[in-house]
């Protein structure tokens, strides 16, 4: 067990840090959350800067056009960007973390040439069409239908939780090409150009009042067969292959953001006088222990990935623990605001000490609620820990499931 | 940076686990339940031969010259075995008290402010309680100001009936002499830190043991026609036990490594966080293990209660939930944004 970074790792950190110090002050102000066109241009411009500096796709293999950095360098990359308050991956998320790696692993040479460089350069934006209104945790029951017609698939159905759909050029789309009851065996992975006729996007408003997600309605959309990644009916495996790119760094930015929020929470408690309450201090101290432990767990998961070359099951353990810690942090900071938390708007304190960061705290509390739901609910994660780590027997599946 | 165990570390932990399973399986450990003396001297020598006490002593002092990271792995295994006795105190005392390193001297420890405030001055009216008194050759009194040694046979002590943990007998003392000073504040400070890490490692082992026992039972116990572990209500209890253990393990290992590699962070903060989370994991897992066992978990025969009770005892040593959380909060108040090593 060695927590010290090697000279090469320190040099990687040092170069990145000085590049960030030079480039970040030149960025324009951040766009408003609901200004989607503005967000696209802001996020893709940042991606272009990363590309030009050689930092695009640090986690992509060299043969895919990426930097091919080690898992530890990937950890350092995400850590330094978060600490420097660099822009988030934003609208580039699906392309860089999902569609790109999938096409690297499973795409044809022509697909790689066509789709990978624009992702790295920030020229094209992707969204994800996996979940459906009736296929959430049970993704394999998805029903968006693709009928083969000559050189095209004719696709009809609907998708949900499609982040950035309004500004995306392409969608990684899972469709049913097999029989109704074929489940995992009848799914195909398609590249859907978002400008095709029959694609309809309707924004979904979250409980925080933002339009983070959209619903996607597909009505007889004709997708070229050449846009299929992998074989017909092999899309489930293609999707699972993508997950093997994860190196334990998925939550690095999130976790460091939580560390900052805890510091904000301390400062709120000090400014409002709540710091005198031992109960408040102990909750804060406890959260510090949890965040420190989760940082150590991140290093363990990254180290494990570095040794084995594949992600361990540690990511599931991390997500379960982190999301609940983060929610408790959100509860504490909101409760410390007291009546100042009645609106998501910063309030000027009467003692002249400046604004109380109510907007950050309330928005974070809203977002926290999604954490135990998105990317696998905590209930599903507990099944995974119980069955895959502890070897407990599987939950019995109702015989009718998938055959209706 | 490579936070995985090295091959030598994996071998060390496996060796201690084999020793414990072979020499002190639970049925052997349990024979001492309720006794005045629970330390078997032959066991203590076997532990010494395995290097448990002299692990961190330099090689020229007869030790193994290893770090606290290795000691934490060893103590995790000792915790898993539910072996009783003042293991942490004797390990800390190696090099300071003659015979602690080779297993010939059993050293106990009690934490007490120096000088202890009188009841009239707002001191606690609760008498001093000492664990394992009848087994001890030396009793050390630890405060932030230093360490002093007391002759256990000189004490006027009352054995308390029905100790919380049947393998941790307890005595009550109306007064505790100040004893002969053996170390100053510098040593006391690292004892408090390393003692917290090693006690956390024992708790971690107990938390893992409780998880294993609960999972084994959930696979084997059949109700409603299937193993109870197939039901989410039980499966999720077990999953939470595993998650708590893994988070605590990362914290304990990181704290131990931070002691060995001071450049990577604040070892006192890391030790406090590790102890806090390991205490919680041991307590919550001990409780869940009883719950998974249903009515049988409430019986003396099923050993689920032993880990829970041990966790209660250890949670009161080298920092309580309240004192640890307070000290962690203070570390943030000093530098709210800092503390996280790169």
Contacts between the chains, C-beta under 8 A, distances in Angstrom:
chain1	res1	chain2	res2	distance
A	1	B	2	7.6
A	1	B	3	5.6
A	1	B	4	7.0
A	1	B	5	6.0
A	1	B	6	7.0
A	1	B	9	6.6
A	1	B	69	5.2
A	1	B	253	5.9
A	1	B	256	7.9
A	1	B	257	5.0
A	2	B	1	6.5
A	2	B	2	5.2
A	2	B	3	7.2
A	2	B	257	7.3
A	2	B	261	7.3
A	3	B	1	6.0
A	3	B	3	6.2
A	3	B	254	6.9
A	3	B	257	5.1
A	3	B	258	7.0
A	3	B	261	5.8
A	3	B	264	4.3
A	3	B	265	7.6
A	3	B	341	7.5
A	4	B	1	6.5
A	4	B	261	5.7
A	4	B	263	6.7
A	4	B	264	6.1
A	5	B	1	5.0
A	5	B	342	7.4
A	6	B	1	7.3
A	9	B	1	6.4
A	13	B	342	7.2
A	72	B	1	5.3
A	72	B	2	7.9
A	75	B	1	7.9
A	79	B	342	7.1
A	256	B	340	7.6
A	259	B	340	5.9
A	260	B	337	7.1
A	262	B	332	7.0
A	262	B	336	7.9
A	263	B	332	7.0
A	263	B	336	3.8
A	263	B	337	4.8
A	266	B	329	7.9
A	266	B	332	5.1
A	266	B	333	6.2
A	266	B	336	4.6
A	267	B	336	6.1
A	270	B	333	7.3
A	275	B	333	7.1
A	278	B	322	7.8
A	278	B	326	6.9
A	281	B	325	7.3
A	281	B	326	5.9
A	281	B	329	3.9
A	281	B	330	7.8
A	282	B	321	7.9
A	282	B	322	6.3
A	282	B	325	3.9
A	282	B	326	6.2
A	282	B	329	6.6
A	283	B	325	7.7
A	284	B	325	7.9
A	284	B	328	7.7
A	284	B	329	4.6
A	284	B	332	6.2
A	285	B	276	7.7
A	285	B	324	7.1
A	285	B	325	3.6
A	285	B	326	6.0
A	285	B	327	6.9
A	285	B	328	3.4
A	285	B	329	3.6
A	285	B	330	7.7
A	285	B	331	7.9
A	285	B	332	7.4
A	286	B	276	6.7
A	286	B	325	5.0
A	286	B	328	7.2
A	288	B	269	7.8
A	288	B	273	6.7
A	288	B	328	4.7
A	288	B	329	7.2
A	288	B	331	7.0
A	288	B	332	5.6
A	288	B	339	7.4
A	289	B	251	7.0
A	289	B	272	7.1
A	289	B	273	3.5
A	289	B	274	7.8
A	289	B	276	4.7
A	289	B	277	5.5
A	289	B	324	7.6
A	289	B	325	7.4
A	289	B	328	5.6
A	290	B	247	7.5
A	290	B	277	7.1
A	292	B	251	6.7
A	292	B	254	7.4
A	292	B	269	7.4
A	292	B	270	6.7
A	292	B	273	4.8
A	292	B	339	7.8
A	292	B	340	7.4
A	293	B	247	5.0
A	293	B	248	7.1
A	293	B	250	5.4
A	293	B	251	3.7
A	293	B	254	7.4
A	293	B	273	6.3
A	293	B	274	7.6
A	293	B	277	5.5
A	294	B	247	6.9
A	294	B	250	7.7
A	295	B	340	6.4
A	296	B	3	7.2
A	296	B	250	4.0
A	296	B	251	5.8
A	296	B	253	7.0
A	296	B	254	3.6
A	297	B	246	6.9
A	297	B	247	6.1
A	297	B	250	3.9
A	299	B	1	6.6
A	299	B	3	4.3
A	299	B	250	7.8
A	299	B	254	7.6
A	300	B	3	4.9
A	300	B	4	7.0
A	300	B	250	5.3
A	300	B	253	7.6
A	302	B	3	7.7
A	303	B	1	7.0
A	303	B	2	5.0
A	303	B	3	4.3
A	303	B	4	4.5
A	304	B	4	5.8
A	306	B	2	6.9
A	307	B	2	7.6
A	307	B	4	5.7
A	314	B	246	7.3
A	317	B	242	7.1
A	317	B	243	5.2
A	317	B	246	4.8
A	317	B	247	7.4
A	320	B	239	7.5
A	320	B	243	5.1
A	321	B	243	5.4
A	321	B	246	7.8
A	321	B	247	4.9
A	379	B	232	7.3
A	379	B	236	7.4
A	381	B	239	7.8
A	382	B	232	7.4
A	382	B	235	6.8
A	382	B	236	4.3
A	382	B	239	4.0
A	382	B	240	7.1
A	383	B	232	6.8
A	383	B	235	6.6
A	383	B	236	7.8
A	383	B	239	7.6
A	385	B	239	3.9
A	385	B	242	5.5
A	385	B	243	6.5
A	386	B	229	7.2
A	386	B	235	3.8
A	386	B	236	6.8
A	386	B	238	5.6
A	386	B	239	4.5
A	387	B	235	7.5
A	389	B	239	7.9
A	389	B	242	5.9
A	390	B	211	7.8
A	390	B	215	4.9
A	390	B	229	7.9
A	390	B	238	5.6
A	390	B	239	7.0
A	390	B	242	5.9
A	391	B	215	7.4
A	391	B	219	7.3
A	392	B	215	6.7
A	392	B	218	6.0
A	392	B	219	6.4
A	392	B	227	7.7
A	392	B	229	3.8
A	392	B	230	6.8
A	392	B	235	5.2
A	392	B	238	6.3
A	393	B	219	7.0
A	393	B	226	6.9
A	393	B	227	5.2
A	393	B	229	5.7
A	393	B	230	4.0
A	394	B	230	6.7
A	395	B	230	6.2
A	395	B	231	7.8
A	395	B	232	6.2
A	395	B	235	7.5
A	396	B	226	6.9
A	396	B	230	6.5
